[in-house]
Amino acid sequence: MSADVLQIEGLSVAYGPVEAVREVTLRLQRGKIVTVLGPNGAGKTTLLLAAMGILPSRGCVSLNGQDISGRSVEYRVRHGLSLVPESRALFLEMSVEDNLHLGSFGRFRTGGNALRDQTEEVYALFPRLKERRTQLAGTMSGGERQMLALGRALMARPTVLMLDEPSLGLAPLIVRDMFKTIQSLRDAGISVLLVEQNARAALNIADYGYVLENGQLAMEGPPDILANDRRVVAAYLGSLEEEETPDIRSSETQQAERAPL
């Protein structure tokens, strides 16, 4: 049996006469992080929206070996696919906890112990959300809103989590924590499809990468190969300055490196 939990085969998306994504094929294996890199306008967000069923598309999308092409967004969520959009799409006049519970509506319609248990799992991952569970989402900081958007997606217990620009607009320290959280989700068995402008940080945690240009796949490969490819370096990585890359190593490792000999 294939280890692929998400297969996208020959996916094409058009906005009227303009084809934004053309014949894209990619695979995501169980318990892995796959990143999709590319410039603005390359079709990365369009790709995720089509995979989620939000945009009409041609081609095939399979989840856990089942063809879900043509299925509704709700069906895809119930069967293990979740998306955290770039906009975060929170209900700003609702509380943190109410936003979380909306993320689980398709799975825990009647509430009860299962809903409470899943909410506590999210709070364990993001203790700050528990501290602010009665706070309105619209009064939260950018980093807290991203935590809430991610927590809401996790309420549906996805096997595949798609993230669209999770570091957008966040301070470097928050970005570092966000990428560490993404790694912990992979370690917990959740497969992650990551679209991210911070190419170096994305390649730092990914198991495999694709580069999308003008709606088509330009290259793919292991992250170390892509990170050393002249075209990728020139187009997406730039200089190797430390401040551009979140340091996601453990605090113990960082302290050891700073300690005097």
Helices and strands as residue ranges (DSSP letters): E 4-15, E 18-29, E 33-37, H 44-51, E 58-63, E 66-67, H 73-78, E 81-84, H 96-103, H 113-125, H 127-131, G 137-139, H 142-154, E 160-164, H 172-187, E 191-195, H 199-205, E 208-213, E 216-221, H 223-227, H 230-232, I 233-237, G 242-244, H 251-258
